[in-house]
């Protein structure tokens, strides 16, 4: 998922913004959805997009680690059938003496 958002340690990052990429891998039993063709038996991708967009676009975090944690927690809360989620946040133009690609990837399990 691609978003133009305002996360970063520096003030100019929160003012000017930049592109972020968020990807998720959900771990769950897909057999019930696959055999029944019932959306209620899986995680609704539209709802996942809405969750990620709300967190990414309506908040400003210093760290992409925090952004990833908030997304993981929200997905696990919304979808109890998801056993675990891996969230990767990419910041392709992280500031520094030389611009570089920064990314974090976390995996969180249902408690």
N, C-alpha and C positions, 0 to 999 in steps of 0.2 A: 504494500500500500504506500502511496506517495503523498506527502503532505508538505505544505509550506507552513512552517511554524516558527516559534520564537523561544527556543530553548538554548541555554548556554550560560557559562559563568560570566562572560563579559556583557556589560550593558548594551553594547552595540548589537550583540546577537539577539537580545530580547527586543530591540527596537527595529532592526533591519530584517531579521528573520533569515531563514534559509530552508533548503529542501531536506527532508528527512524521509527515510524509507523504513517501514515497519513490516516485518514478516512474522508469521505465527505458524507453529506446528501444534496441532491439538492431538492428544493421545486419548483415544476412547474406543470402545467396542462399536464398530461400524456395521456389524452383522444385522442388528435389528433394523437399521435404516436401509441397508442394502437389500434385505429380503422383503421389507414391507413397502418400500418406496414412500415412506412417511417422514416428512420434514420434522415432525415432533420427536423423532427417534435419533436426531443428530443435532449438531450445533448449527444454528441458522447463520449463514455467512453474512447476510445483510445486517443482522444484529451485531455480529462481531465487528463488522466495519463501523457501525454506529458507535460502538464502545470505544474502539481505537481512535476514531475521529474526534469524539467528545474529549477524550483525555489529551490527545495530541494537540488539538486546536484551541481548546478553551483553558489551558493551563500553561504556565511558564516555569520550567524546571531548570535548575543550574546543570544538572547531570542527566545524561541519557540513561544512566543506570536507574535513576528515579522514574523516568518515563517508562522504562521497561517493567519495573516492579509494579507500577500502578496499573498498567495494561494487564499484566499476568493476574494480579489479584482480582481485577474486575471481571475478566473472562472466567476465572474459576468460580467466582461468586454467582455469575449469571447462569453458568452451565454446570450443575452438579455432576452430570454424567461424564464430564471431561476429567480424566484421571490426572493429566498433567498437561502443561502448556509450555512451549519454548517460544520465547519472544526475542527477536533480534531487532535492534534499532541501529540503523546506519546513518551517519552524519558525514556525507561525502566531502564537505568542504569545511572541516574543523579548522578554526583559526590557530595560528602559531607563527613562528618565524618563517615557516614554509607550510602552506596549506596542505592538509593531509586528510585521509579518509579515516574516520574513527567509527568504531562499532562496538556494541556490547551484545552478548547473547546470554540469556538466563533461562533456566528450566525450573519451573515450580510445580509442585504436586498438590492435589486436593488434600486438605487436612482432615 
